[in-house]
Amino acid sequence: MPVGIVTGGSRGLGLALTRALAQRGWRLVVDARGRDVLKEATGGLDGVRAIPGDLADPEHRQALVEAAGERIDLLVNNASLLGPSPQPALVDYPLAQLRRVYEVNLVAPLALAQLALPRLGPGAAILDVTSDAAVEPYEGWGGYGSSKAALEQLTAILAAEHPRLRIYSVDPGDMRTQMHQDAFPGEDISDRPEPEESVPGLLALIEGSQPSGRYRASEIAGSDP
């Protein structure tokens, strides 16, 4: 039974991926900040252990890795923080909140990877969820977008340093999620696809043998291993 950690597993893409992996027989450790929401979302899933907490907390990260056990086959860094809503221009961006965005979106994924790496065997995978905001300069997205750009570079360097592993940045594309709604308060986002539509692309990376790198979920879905 393969073993994985999925952060941000109470809703959106994290929950959709957790459900898909659980159906495939994975044993999973998942987290989210909201205890009740996480419990309700994952309560009926076999093989899923939910541990609520804040990824910026070192003790919480340690608890996730310890719960996974001595062998970890997959680490999915999906949890992210949008920052202020609506998104402010950089000239007005509160620096305390910017530090918090970087702590959750950049520092915490690296810190969790550092803990997990000794337990990842050859061929194991780290999948860092990114965004097109990492490569496109969208007005008002300076905090979130720059944190994801930094995460992508961090992921690429980690891949160069650990060639025995498969280490990916994956852009899931636009999705109908709470974070996306928070980014566009008051707007109708019903035309965005559900997170489940991005899951096949993530599974193609997790279950395949593609080399480390940056991928778009829509492009990798259905490709040959």
Z-matrix of the N, CA and C atoms (Angstrom, degrees):
N
C 1 1.463
C 2 1.519 1 109.18
N 3 1.349 2 117.70 1 117.33
C 4 1.469 3 119.31 2 178.53
C 5 1.517 4 111.04 3 -68.33
N 6 1.333 5 115.66 4 153.12
C 7 1.459 6 122.52 5 -174.66
C 8 1.529 7 108.98 6 -123.38
N 9 1.328 8 116.74 7 133.93
C 10 1.451 9 120.07 8 -179.89
C 11 1.516 10 113.05 9 -142.45
N 12 1.327 11 115.22 10 160.37
C 13 1.460 12 123.84 11 172.36
C 14 1.521 13 107.46 12 -116.76
N 15 1.331 14 116.81 13 129.58
C 16 1.464 15 122.08 14 176.78
C 17 1.525 16 107.52 15 -125.92
N 18 1.319 17 116.66 16 117.74
C 19 1.467 18 119.14 17 178.06
C 20 1.526 19 109.78 18 -90.38
N 21 1.326 20 115.20 19 154.00
C 22 1.455 21 119.78 20 -178.23
C 23 1.512 22 112.14 21 65.23
N 24 1.343 23 116.77 22 47.78
C 25 1.461 24 121.06 23 -171.80
C 26 1.508 25 115.79 24 -97.11
N 27 1.322 26 119.00 25 14.58
C 28 1.464 27 119.76 26 -175.70
C 29 1.522 28 113.55 27 -92.92
N 30 1.322 29 117.92 28 -12.85
C 31 1.464 30 120.75 29 -177.92
C 32 1.518 31 109.18 30 -164.88
N 33 1.325 32 115.68 31 174.24
C 34 1.450 33 121.66 32 173.98
C 35 1.516 34 113.68 33 59.26
N 36 1.332 35 115.56 34 -142.92
C 37 1.456 36 121.49 35 -176.45
C 38 1.518 37 112.06 36 -62.67
N 39 1.334 38 117.65 37 -39.60
C 40 1.459 39 120.47 38 -179.26
C 41 1.506 40 112.44 39 -60.23
N 42 1.320 41 117.18 40 -43.12
C 43 1.463 42 120.88 41 179.08
C 44 1.520 43 110.65 42 -70.06
N 45 1.326 44 117.63 43 -42.08
C 46 1.459 45 120.31 44 178.95
C 47 1.524 46 111.26 45 -60.43
N 48 1.331 47 117.06 46 -42.07
C 49 1.464 48 120.34 47 178.47
C 50 1.519 49 110.94 48 -69.16
N 51 1.325 50 117.27 49 -39.97
C 52 1.462 51 120.54 50 177.87
C 53 1.518 52 110.93 51 -58.62
N 54 1.315 53 117.38 52 -45.37
C 55 1.460 54 120.78 53 178.79
C 56 1.518 55 111.54 54 -61.26
N 57 1.326 56 116.64 55 -43.38
C 58 1.462 57 120.29 56 -178.92
C 59 1.526 58 111.89 57 -65.09
N 60 1.321 59 117.16 58 -42.72
C 61 1.466 60 120.23 59 179.68
C 62 1.526 61 111.15 60 -68.44
N 63 1.330 62 117.03 61 -39.27
C 64 1.463 63 120.24 62 178.45
C 65 1.521 64 110.34 63 -61.64
N 66 1.315 65 117.47 64 -38.52
C 67 1.462 66 120.94 65 177.46
C 68 1.521 67 111.95 66 -65.31
N 69 1.319 68 116.57 67 -24.21
C 70 1.471 69 121.24 68 178.91
C 71 1.524 70 112.52 69 -91.12
N 72 1.316 71 117.45 70 5.74
C 73 1.449 72 120.81 71 174.59
C 74 1.512 73 115.73 72 90.72
N 75 1.334 74 117.36 73 15.31
C 76 1.460 75 119.38 74 177.49
C 77 1.524 76 110.49 75 -75.92
N 78 1.312 77 115.44 76 147.66
C 79 1.460 78 121.07 77 166.40
C 80 1.523 79 106.68 78 -97.41
N 81 1.329 80 116.44 79 124.63
C 82 1.457 81 121.08 80 -169.55
C 83 1.514 82 112.11 81 -125.87
N 84 1.318 83 114.64 82 146.17
C 85 1.453 84 123.16 83 167.19
C 86 1.519 85 105.88 84 -114.07
N 87 1.335 86 116.79 85 123.31
C 88 1.460 87 120.74 86 -177.42
C 89 1.523 88 109.62 87 -127.03
N 90 1.318 89 115.24 88 155.27
C 91 1.461 90 119.03 89 179.61
C 92 1.513 91 110.99 90 -139.48
N 93 1.318 92 114.84 91 168.11
C 94 1.463 93 124.77 92 172.32
C 95 1.512 94 106.46 93 -170.01
N 96 1.324 95 116.15 94 163.61
C 97 1.456 96 119.26 95 -178.83
C 98 1.522 97 112.62 96 -74.60
N 99 1.338 98 117.72 97 -32.33
C 100 1.460 99 120.98 98 -176.69
C 101 1.521 100 112.47 99 -89.06
N 102 1.311 101 117.43 100 111.37
C 103 1.465 102 121.75 101 -176.32
C 104 1.534 103 111.89 102 -59.91
N 105 1.331 104 117.27 103 -52.03
C 106 1.461 105 120.54 104 -174.36
C 107 1.524 106 111.62 105 -66.90
N 108 1.323 107 116.46 106 -42.02
C 109 1.462 108 120.08 107 179.96
C 110 1.526 109 110.43 108 -64.32
N 111 1.319 110 117.12 109 -41.28
C 112 1.459 111 121.25 110 179.68
C 113 1.525 112 110.73 111 -64.73
N 114 1.306 113 116.79 112 -43.56
C 115 1.463 114 121.07 113 -179.78
C 116 1.517 115 110.80 114 -62.26
N 117 1.324 116 116.46 115 -44.83
C 118 1.460 117 120.25 116 -179.07
C 119 1.525 118 111.44 117 -66.47
N 120 1.337 119 117.17 118 -38.55
C 121 1.464 120 121.18 119 -176.06
C 122 1.520 121 112.46 120 -70.15
N 123 1.319 122 117.18 121 -35.21
C 124 1.470 123 120.55 122 -172.27
C 125 1.521 124 113.61 123 -109.52
N 126 1.327 125 117.41 124 -1.62
C 127 1.455 126 120.32 125 -172.59
C 128 1.514 127 115.14 126 -57.96
N 129 1.326 128 118.67 127 -32.43
C 130 1.458 129 120.62 128 -177.42
C 131 1.513 130 114.67 129 -96.45
N 132 1.323 131 117.95 130 10.33
C 133 1.470 132 120.82 131 -176.44
C 134 1.521 133 110.81 132 -97.00
N 135 1.329 134 116.51 133 125.26
C 136 1.456 135 121.21 134 179.00
C 137 1.520 136 111.18 135 -69.47
N 138 1.317 137 115.69 136 138.97
C 139 1.455 138 120.69 137 174.88
C 140 1.503 139 115.10 138 76.18
N 141 1.328 140 117.82 139 11.32
C 142 1.470 141 121.44 140 -177.43
C 143 1.522 142 109.42 141 -110.34
N 144 1.315 143 115.62 142 123.71
C 145 1.460 144 120.97 143 175.52
C 146 1.513 145 108.72 144 -108.52
N 147 1.316 146 116.53 145 121.44
C 148 1.456 147 122.12 146 -177.21
C 149 1.523 148 110.36 147 -98.94
N 150 1.334 149 115.88 148 128.27
C 151 1.461 150 121.55 149 179.10
C 152 1.518 151 108.33 150 -127.18
N 153 1.330 152 118.58 151 101.53
C 154 1.460 153 120.16 152 -179.53
C 155 1.524 154 111.41 153 -70.67
N 156 1.313 155 115.61 154 148.74
C 157 1.452 156 119.55 155 178.36
C 158 1.513 157 112.07 156 161.56
N 159 1.308 158 115.49 157 176.63
C 160 1.462 159 123.67 158 -177.38
C 161 1.520 160 108.59 159 -104.00
N 162 1.323 161 117.01 160 123.11
C 163 1.466 162 121.07 161 -178.38
C 164 1.518 163 112.84 162 -62.03
N 165 1.308 164 117.16 163 -19.85
C 166 1.460 165 119.29 164 177.21
C 167 1.522 166 112.24 165 -74.44
N 168 1.318 167 117.29 166 -8.11
C 169 1.457 168 123.32 167 -179.32
C 170 1.531 169 109.75 168 -91.46
N 171 1.326 170 119.36 169 116.16
C 172 1.467 171 121.20 170 -179.15
C 173 1.522 172 113.18 171 -57.12
N 174 1.325 173 118.04 172 -37.36
C 175 1.459 174 120.09 173 179.95
C 176 1.525 175 111.34 174 -65.90
N 177 1.315 176 116.96 175 -35.78
C 178 1.465 177 119.73 176 177.33
C 179 1.523 178 110.95 177 -66.92
N 180 1.318 179 117.40 178 -42.81
C 181 1.467 180 119.91 179 178.23
C 182 1.523 181 110.58 180 -61.13
N 183 1.315 182 116.88 181 -42.07
C 184 1.457 183 120.40 182 178.63
C 185 1.522 184 110.64 183 -62.61
N 186 1.325 185 116.96 184 -39.25
C 187 1.467 186 120.92 185 179.76
C 188 1.525 187 111.15 186 -63.43
N 189 1.319 188 117.74 187 -37.77
C 190 1.461 189 120.52 188 178.44
C 191 1.521 190 111.68 189 -62.86
N 192 1.321 191 115.69 190 -45.97
C 193 1.468 192 120.13 191 -178.07
C 194 1.520 193 110.49 192 -67.98
N 195 1.309 194 117.73 193 -42.32
C 196 1.463 195 120.29 194 179.48
C 197 1.524 196 111.02 195 -63.59
N 198 1.334 197 117.02 196 -37.39
C 199 1.462 198 120.13 197 179.47
C 200 1.521 199 111.54 198 -67.35
N 201 1.323 200 116.98 199 -30.11
C 202 1.468 201 119.88 200 179.07
C 203 1.514 202 111.74 201 -70.01
N 204 1.314 203 117.91 202 -33.92
C 205 1.459 204 120.94 203 177.94
C 206 1.513 205 113.15 204 104.07
N 207 1.319 206 115.11 205 -167.95
C 208 1.467 207 121.31 206 -172.61
C 209 1.520 208 113.52 207 -74.53
N 210 1.348 209 117.45 208 -24.08
C 211 1.475 210 119.71 209 179.30
C 212 1.515 211 108.86 210 -121.62
N 213 1.319 212 116.00 211 125.86
C 214 1.454 213 122.37 212 177.12
C 215 1.532 214 107.95 213 -120.92
N 216 1.322 215 115.75 214 127.46
C 217 1.458 216 120.58 215 -178.37
C 218 1.524 217 113.06 216 -99.08
N 219 1.326 218 116.63 217 -17.83
C 220 1.455 219 119.98 218 -174.43
C 221 1.527 220 110.66 219 -154.62
N 222 1.321 221 115.66 220 134.41
C 223 1.462 222 122.45 221 170.48
C 224 1.520 223 107.63 222 -125.07
N 225 1.331 224 116.28 223 119.16
C 226 1.463 225 121.62 224 177.46
C 227 1.525 226 108.48 225 -110.71
N 228 1.321 227 116.21 226 109.94
C 229 1.465 228 121.92 227 175.58
C 230 1.525 229 108.03 228 -89.54
N 231 1.332 230 114.87 229 88.53
C 232 1.454 231 121.12 230 -176.40
C 233 1.528 232 112.49 231 -104.51
N 234 1.323 233 117.67 232 -30.92
C 235 1.462 234 120.74 233 -176.16
C 236 1.525 235 110.73 234 -60.44
N 237 1.331 236 115.64 235 134.94
C 238 1.466 237 120.84 236 -180.00
C 239 1.521 238 109.47 237 -144.73
N 240 1.314 239 114.29 238 160.74
C 241 1.456 240 121.75 239 176.08
C 242 1.517 241 108.33 240 -121.38
N 243 1.324 242 116.63 241 125.67
C 244 1.461 243 121.13 242 -178.74
C 245 1.515 244 111.85 243 -71.61
N 246 1.313 245 116.83 244 -41.62
C 247 1.452 246 121.03 245 -172.91
C 248 1.515 247 110.24 246 101.04
N 249 1.321 248 118.69 247 -161.21
C 250 1.459 249 121.16 248 -176.50
C 251 1.527 250 112.17 249 -59.33
N 252 1.309 251 116.13 250 146.17
C 253 1.455 252 121.90 251 176.08
C 254 1.525 253 108.86 252 -130.42
N 255 1.342 254 117.48 253 126.45
C 256 1.461 255 127.67 254 -0.56
C 257 1.522 256 111.82 255 -68.58
N 258 1.330 257 115.69 256 160.10
C 259 1.448 258 120.99 257 -176.29
C 260 1.535 259 111.17 258 -65.02
N 261 1.339 260 117.73 259 126.42
C 262 1.469 261 119.53 260 -179.28
C 263 1.526 262 111.91 261 -87.86
N 264 1.313 263 115.68 262 158.02
C 265 1.466 264 120.04 263 170.31
C 266 1.522 265 108.98 264 -65.08
N 267 1.318 266 116.15 265 154.43
C 268 1.461 267 120.24 266 -177.12
C 269 1.526 268 112.06 267 -60.10
N 270 1.321 269 117.36 268 -32.57
C 271 1.455 270 119.58 269 -179.31
C 272 1.526 271 111.50 270 -64.20
N 273 1.334 272 116.78 271 -22.95
C 274 1.462 273 121.25 272 -179.13
C 275 1.523 274 112.76 273 -110.52
N 276 1.318 275 117.79 274 6.04
C 277 1.455 276 120.29 275 -172.84
C 278 1.532 277 110.42 276 -70.62
N 279 1.340 278 118.75 277 123.71
C 280 1.466 279 120.07 278 177.67
C 281 1.523 280 110.72 279 -65.27
N 282 1.299 281 117.33 280 121.11
C 283 1.458 282 120.36 281 -172.46
C 284 1.517 283 112.46 282 -66.57
N 285 1.310 284 118.22 283 -31.11
C 286 1.461 285 120.02 284 177.31
C 287 1.524 286 110.26 285 -63.81
N 288 1.324 287 116.84 286 -39.10
C 289 1.454 288 119.97 287 178.17
C 290 1.526 289 111.17 288 -72.93
N 291 1.321 290 117.48 289 -32.61
C 292 1.463 291 120.22 290 176.30
C 293 1.528 292 110.31 291 -63.01
N 294 1.332 293 116.60 292 -42.27
C 295 1.465 294 119.76 293 177.70
C 296 1.516 295 111.15 294 -61.83
N 297 1.322 296 116.89 295 -38.90
C 298 1.456 297 121.11 296 178.30
C 299 1.530 298 111.21 297 -65.10
N 300 1.333 299 117.76 298 -42.30
C 301 1.468 300 122.06 299 176.92
C 302 1.524 301 110.05 300 -58.87
N 303 1.332 302 117.23 301 -45.67
C 304 1.461 303 120.61 302 179.48
C 305 1.531 304 111.57 303 -67.12
N 306 1.305 305 116.81 304 -35.83
C 307 1.466 306 119.96 305 179.94
C 308 1.520 307 110.75 306 -62.69
N 309 1.331 308 116.64 307 -42.63
C 310 1.465 309 120.60 308 -177.76
C 311 1.524 310 111.83 309 -80.35
N 312 1.322 311 117.70 310 -42.59
C 313 1.462 312 121.71 311 -171.87
C 314 1.516 313 114.14 312 -85.59
N 315 1.318 314 117.79 313 -20.89
C 316 1.466 315 120.74 314 -174.94
C 317 1.524 316 112.93 315 -123.97
N 318 1.314 317 116.70 316 -56.03
C 319 1.464 318 119.83 317 -174.71
C 320 1.527 319 110.93 318 -68.32
N 321 1.329 320 117.30 319 -45.33
C 322 1.465 321 120.06 320 -177.54
C 323 1.529 322 112.95 321 -62.31
N 324 1.348 323 120.35 322 -43.60
C 325 1.466 324 118.86 323 176.60
C 326 1.529 325 113.43 324 -59.61
N 327 1.344 326 116.61 325 -39.61
C 328 1.459 327 118.75 326 177.51
C 329 1.518 328 110.62 327 -66.73
N 330 1.329 329 116.51 328 -44.16
C 331 1.462 330 119.68 329 -179.40
C 332 1.523 331 111.19 330 -61.31
N 333 1.332 332 117.38 331 -39.56
C 334 1.459 333 120.55 332 178.28
C 335 1.524 334 110.56 333 -68.02
N 336 1.317 335 116.79 334 -39.46
C 337 1.467 336 120.18 335 176.82
C 338 1.530 337 111.35 336 -63.15
N 339 1.323 338 117.12 337 -39.48
C 340 1.459 339 120.26 338 178.51
C 341 1.528 340 111.49 339 -59.50
N 342 1.328 341 115.93 340 -39.39
C 343 1.460 342 120.01 341 178.81
C 344 1.522 343 111.76 342 -71.49
N 345 1.332 344 116.53 343 -37.13
C 346 1.458 345 120.61 344 -174.74
C 347 1.523 346 113.20 345 -80.43
N 348 1.324 347 118.41 346 -27.99
C 349 1.463 348 121.81 347 -171.85
C 350 1.532 349 114.28 348 -52.79
N 351 1.330 350 120.25 349 -43.31
C 352 1.469 351 118.48 350 179.57
C 353 1.525 352 113.55 351 -63.60
N 354 1.330 353 117.60 352 -15.35
C 355 1.465 354 121.31 353 -178.07
C 356 1.530 355 112.42 354 -103.74
N 357 1.337 356 116.61 355 -0.60
C 358 1.459 357 121.10 356 179.46
C 359 1.523 358 109.67 357 -92.52
N 360 1.330 359 115.94 358 116.50
C 361 1.455 360 120.09 359 178.78
C 362 1.512 361 111.77 360 -82.28
N 363 1.337 362 117.59 361 173.06
C 364 1.465 363 120.98 362 178.18
C 365 1.523 364 111.66 363 -54.07
N 366 1.320 365 116.19 364 133.18
C 367 1.451 366 120.61 365 179.97
C 368 1.504 367 114.72 366 88.09
N 369 1.316 368 118.25 367 -8.46
C 370 1.464 369 120.88 368 175.74
C 371 1.531 370 109.33 369 -66.28
N 372 1.334 371 115.90 370 163.66
C 373 1.464 372 119.71 371 -172.69
C 374 1.522 373 111.87 372 -127.62
N 375 1.318 374 114.23 373 143.10
C 376 1.469 375 122.69 374 166.04
C 377 1.515 376 106.46 375 -116.07
N 378 1.318 377 116.68 376 128.31
C 379 1.453 378 121.69 377 -179.05
C 380 1.529 379 108.76 378 -123.91
N 381 1.314 380 115.57 379 113.06
C 382 1.462 381 122.02 380 179.78
C 383 1.524 382 109.07 381 -102.45
N 384 1.328 383 116.53 382 118.69
C 385 1.463 384 121.24 383 -178.04
C 386 1.526 385 109.49 384 -79.58
N 387 1.312 386 115.81 385 124.90
C 388 1.459 387 121.51 386 -177.59
C 389 1.524 388 110.03 387 -118.75
N 390 1.308 389 117.88 388 -153.10
C 391 1.462 390 121.90 389 -173.35
C 392 1.516 391 109.19 390 -160.99
N 393 1.342 392 115.74 391 156.20
C 394 1.459 393 117.31 392 173.58
C 395 1.520 394 111.38 393 -67.11
N 396 1.343 395 116.43 394 -16.85
C 397 1.469 396 119.85 395 175.28
C 398 1.521 397 111.96 396 -66.69
N 399 1.337 398 117.09 397 -12.47
C 400 1.462 399 120.67 398 175.84
C 401 1.521 400 112.32 399 -74.93
N 402 1.324 401 116.88 400 -22.70
C 403 1.467 402 120.21 401 -175.10
C 404 1.530 403 112.63 402 -120.17
N 405 1.345 404 117.35 403 -15.80
C 406 1.461 405 121.08 404 179.01
C 407 1.531 406 109.14 405 -109.60
N 408 1.340 407 118.21 406 132.28
C 409 1.463 408 120.98 407 -177.52
C 410 1.525 409 112.47 408 -83.29
N 411 1.325 410 116.50 409 73.04
C 412 1.455 411 120.20 410 179.56
C 413 1.527 412 110.37 411 -73.28
N 414 1.305 413 115.82 412 131.26
C 415 1.454 414 120.77 413 178.30
C 416 1.524 415 110.12 414 -60.30
N 417 1.320 416 115.76 415 130.26
C 418 1.453 417 120.79 416 179.60
C 419 1.513 418 115.36 417 89.26
N 420 1.334 419 116.92 418 -2.95
C 421 1.463 420 120.15 419 -177.36
C 422 1.528 421 111.60 420 -109.74
N 423 1.328 422 116.86 421 25.18
C 424 1.457 423 120.03 422 -174.60
C 425 1.514 424 114.17 423 -63.02
N 426 1.326 425 118.32 424 -36.65
C 427 1.454 426 120.47 425 -179.24
C 428 1.512 427 112.33 426 -72.60
N 429 1.313 428 116.83 427 -60.52
C 430 1.467 429 121.70 428 -179.24
C 431 1.527 430 111.16 429 -62.24
N 432 1.338 431 116.74 430 -47.72
C 433 1.456 432 120.31 431 -176.70
C 434 1.518 433 112.98 432 -62.16
N 435 1.323 434 117.04 433 -42.50
C 436 1.467 435 118.60 434 -179.53
C 437 1.524 436 111.21 435 -70.04
N 438 1.345 437 117.22 436 -31.10
C 439 1.467 438 118.73 437 176.78
C 440 1.520 439 110.80 438 -66.96
N 441 1.331 440 116.83 439 -36.15
C 442 1.467 441 120.54 440 178.56
C 443 1.526 442 111.15 441 -74.35
N 444 1.325 443 117.31 442 -33.65
C 445 1.461 444 119.85 443 175.11
C 446 1.524 445 110.48 444 -62.76
N 447 1.331 446 115.50 445 -43.00
C 448 1.462 447 119.15 446 177.37
C 449 1.520 448 111.10 447 -64.87
N 450 1.334 449 117.17 448 -38.23
C 451 1.469 450 120.56 449 178.15
C 452 1.521 451 110.91 450 -62.59
N 453 1.326 452 116.84 451 -39.34
C 454 1.465 453 119.43 452 179.54
C 455 1.532 454 111.39 453 -63.69
N 456 1.306 455 117.61 454 -42.95
C 457 1.469 456 120.34 455 178.59
C 458 1.518 457 110.39 456 -66.37
N 459 1.319 458 116.58 457 -41.97
C 460 1.467 459 120.58 458 176.28
C 461 1.522 460 110.31 459 -58.40
N 462 1.331 461 117.19 460 -44.01
C 463 1.462 462 121.77 461 -179.61
C 464 1.521 463 110.99 462 -62.92
N 465 1.334 464 116.56 463 -42.50
C 466 1.464 465 120.46 464 -179.73
C 467 1.528 466 111.46 465 -64.35
N 468 1.310 467 116.78 466 -40.31
C 469 1.462 468 119.84 467 179.32
C 470 1.527 469 110.41 468 -68.72
N 471 1.329 470 116.42 469 -40.67
C 472 1.457 471 120.08 470 177.52
C 473 1.527 472 110.41 471 -59.85
N 474 1.323 473 116.57 472 -38.94
C 475 1.463 474 120.54 473 178.27
C 476 1.528 475 111.28 474 -64.95
N 477 1.339 476 116.80 475 -40.48
C 478 1.462 477 120.21 476 178.79
C 479 1.527 478 111.35 477 -65.42
N 480 1.319 479 116.21 478 -32.30
C 481 1.465 480 120.64 479 -178.53
C 482 1.524 481 113.37 480 -82.77
N 483 1.352 482 117.03 481 -16.36
C 484 1.466 483 120.94 482 -177.70
C 485 1.526 484 110.06 483 -133.19
N 486 1.343 485 116.61 484 70.83
C 487 1.465 486 120.02 485 -175.31
C 488 1.524 487 114.28 486 -66.98
N 489 1.323 488 118.99 487 -14.77
C 490 1.470 489 120.62 488 178.91
C 491 1.525 490 111.48 489 -77.52
N 492 1.323 491 116.64 490 -12.36
C 493 1.457 492 121.29 491 -179.77
C 494 1.528 493 110.68 492 -104.80
N 495 1.327 494 115.89 493 164.39
C 496 1.458 495 122.42 494 171.71
C 497 1.532 496 107.04 495 -104.94
N 498 1.316 497 116.06 496 114.63
C 499 1.471 498 120.79 497 -173.92
C 500 1.523 499 108.49 498 -125.62
N 501 1.329 500 115.67 499 118.48
C 502 1.454 501 121.60 500 -169.82
C 503 1.526 502 112.78 501 -123.50
N 504 1.336 503 114.98 502 144.68
C 505 1.460 504 121.98 503 158.11
C 506 1.520 505 105.83 504 -102.79
N 507 1.327 506 117.51 505 130.78
C 508 1.462 507 119.49 506 -179.85
C 509 1.521 508 109.52 507 -130.49
N 510 1.320 509 115.13 508 128.39
C 511 1.455 510 123.03 509 176.51
C 512 1.523 511 107.72 510 -94.97
N 513 1.341 512 117.99 511 111.49
C 514 1.458 513 119.41 512 -176.95
C 515 1.521 514 113.93 513 -77.59
N 516 1.330 515 117.55 514 -10.26
C 517 1.454 516 120.76 515 -177.05
C 518 1.517 517 111.87 516 84.59
N 519 1.324 518 116.28 517 177.02
C 520 1.458 519 121.05 518 177.70
C 521 1.520 520 110.10 519 -62.92
N 522 1.327 521 116.01 520 139.16
C 523 1.456 522 120.81 521 179.91
C 524 1.521 523 109.63 522 -141.53
N 525 1.307 524 115.57 523 156.37
C 526 1.461 525 122.07 524 177.04
C 527 1.526 526 108.21 525 -86.17
N 528 1.319 527 115.65 526 84.69
C 529 1.456 528 121.83 527 -176.53
C 530 1.525 529 110.41 528 -127.37
N 531 1.326 530 115.31 529 166.62
C 532 1.459 531 119.86 530 177.94
C 533 1.527 532 111.00 531 -63.68
N 534 1.342 533 117.04 532 -38.36
C 535 1.463 534 119.18 533 178.87
C 536 1.516 535 110.71 534 -62.61
N 537 1.333 536 116.33 535 -41.91
C 538 1.459 537 119.11 536 -179.80
C 539 1.525 538 110.46 537 -65.54
N 540 1.327 539 116.66 538 -37.88
C 541 1.456 540 119.39 539 176.76
C 542 1.523 541 110.99 540 -65.34
N 543 1.339 542 116.63 541 -40.32
C 544 1.461 543 120.37 542 178.39
C 545 1.526 544 111.59 543 -62.86
N 546 1.329 545 115.57 544 -31.64
C 547 1.463 546 119.22 545 179.50
C 548 1.523 547 111.82 546 -71.37
N 549 1.335 548 115.96 547 -25.21
C 550 1.466 549 121.27 548 -179.64
C 551 1.528 550 109.01 549 -128.52
N 552 1.324 551 117.13 550 67.42
C 553 1.467 552 120.36 551 -175.43
C 554 1.526 553 111.97 552 -59.59
N 555 1.331 554 114.07 553 132.61
C 556 1.454 555 119.36 554 178.34
C 557 1.507 556 115.42 555 84.50
N 558 1.332 557 118.14 556 -9.28
C 559 1.464 558 120.66 557 -179.05
C 560 1.527 559 110.49 558 -90.88
N 561 1.315 560 115.52 559 155.01
C 562 1.459 561 122.02 560 177.13
C 563 1.527 562 108.93 561 -86.44
N 564 1.331 563 116.76 562 113.95
C 565 1.470 564 120.14 563 179.48
C 566 1.524 565 111.24 564 -110.59
N 567 1.325 566 116.13 565 22.20
C 568 1.466 567 120.04 566 -176.59
C 569 1.525 568 112.81 567 -66.78
N 570 1.345 569 117.23 568 -14.33
C 571 1.456 570 119.50 569 178.51
C 572 1.527 571 112.42 570 -81.88
N 573 1.341 572 117.47 571 -9.11
C 574 1.467 573 119.80 572 178.17
C 575 1.519 574 110.08 573 -76.15
N 576 1.330 575 118.22 574 147.22
C 577 1.463 576 120.64 575 178.99
C 578 1.511 577 112.10 576 -70.10
N 579 1.318 578 115.82 577 153.55
C 580 1.457 579 121.09 578 175.55
C 581 1.527 580 109.99 579 -67.75
N 582 1.343 581 117.85 580 153.35
C 583 1.472 582 120.06 581 179.68
C 584 1.517 583 113.52 582 -57.49
N 585 1.320 584 117.67 583 -29.81
C 586 1.473 585 120.92 584 -179.45
C 587 1.524 586 112.43 585 -57.85
N 588 1.336 587 116.42 586 -26.50
C 589 1.458 588 119.08 587 -179.43
C 590 1.527 589 112.51 588 -71.17
N 591 1.317 590 117.66 589 -19.11
C 592 1.466 591 121.10 590 178.01
C 593 1.522 592 112.65 591 -89.49
N 594 1.336 593 116.83 592 -14.90
C 595 1.460 594 120.44 593 -174.56
C 596 1.531 595 113.12 594 -62.30
N 597 1.354 596 120.92 595 -42.01
C 598 1.470 597 118.82 596 -179.99
C 599 1.524 598 113.95 597 -54.80
N 600 1.324 599 116.96 598 -35.76
C 601 1.458 600 119.14 599 177.95
C 602 1.515 601 112.34 600 -66.33
N 603 1.328 602 116.76 601 -40.02
C 604 1.463 603 120.51 602 177.48
C 605 1.521 604 110.71 603 -66.27
N 606 1.327 605 116.47 604 -41.22
C 607 1.469 606 119.89 605 179.43
C 608 1.526 607 111.29 606 -64.87
N 609 1.343 608 116.55 607 -34.45
C 610 1.461 609 119.66 608 178.17
C 611 1.523 610 111.16 609 -61.65
N 612 1.320 611 116.93 610 -36.31
C 613 1.461 612 120.48 611 176.88
C 614 1.526 613 110.95 612 -74.50
N 615 1.320 614 116.73 613 -44.34
C 616 1.463 615 120.69 614 -176.62
C 617 1.519 616 111.22 615 -64.64
N 618 1.322 617 116.98 616 -43.12
C 619 1.465 618 121.45 617 -174.37
C 620 1.523 619 112.94 618 -94.07
N 621 1.316 620 117.88 619 -8.10
C 622 1.455 621 120.86 620 -177.29
C 623 1.514 622 112.95 621 -96.91
N 624 1.325 623 114.86 622 -159.41
C 625 1.468 624 120.41 623 -178.76
C 626 1.532 625 110.89 624 -134.29
N 627 1.321 626 116.35 625 28.02
C 628 1.458 627 119.61 626 179.53
C 629 1.527 628 110.07 627 -63.18
N 630 1.318 629 116.82 628 145.90
C 631 1.466 630 119.77 629 178.80
C 632 1.519 631 111.07 630 -67.55
N 633 1.299 632 115.54 631 157.71
C 634 1.452 633 120.73 632 177.14
C 635 1.527 634 110.13 633 -55.42
N 636 1.331 635 116.30 634 146.73
C 637 1.451 636 119.79 635 179.38
C 638 1.507 637 111.58 636 159.56
N 639 1.342 638 115.53 637 -170.33
C 640 1.461 639 122.19 638 178.83
C 641 1.522 640 109.10 639 -100.69
N 642 1.321 641 116.57 640 133.80
C 643 1.452 642 121.69 641 -178.06
C 644 1.522 643 110.11 642 -135.35
N 645 1.327 644 115.15 643 153.66
C 646 1.461 645 122.19 644 167.79
C 647 1.521 646 107.39 645 -101.15
N 648 1.320 647 115.99 646 133.28
C 649 1.451 648 119.88 647 -177.10
C 650 1.516 649 111.88 648 -58.61
N 651 1.316 650 117.13 649 -37.76
C 652 1.459 651 120.66 650 -177.68
C 653 1.526 652 112.62 651 -67.87
N 654 1.320 653 117.36 652 -24.86
C 655 1.462 654 121.40 653 -177.61
C 656 1.512 655 112.88 654 -89.87
N 657 1.348 656 116.85 655 -30.63
C 658 1.458 657 120.32 656 -176.39
C 659 1.514 658 112.44 657 -87.98
N 660 1.322 659 118.83 658 -20.18
C 661 1.467 660 121.68 659 -178.48
C 662 1.522 661 110.22 660 -59.82
N 663 1.329 662 115.03 661 129.63
C 664 1.451 663 120.29 662 177.37
C 665 1.507 664 114.90 663 80.01
N 666 1.353 665 118.42 664 1.55
C 667 1.457 666 119.77 665 178.84
C 668 1.503 667 110.92 666 -76.69
N 669 1.292 668 116.42 667 159.20
C 670 1.468 669 120.88 668 179.18
C 671 1.513 670 109.53 669 -71.54
N 672 1.353 671 117.69 670 142.63
C 673 1.477 672 120.86 671 177.69
C 674 1.516 673 110.61 672 -59.05
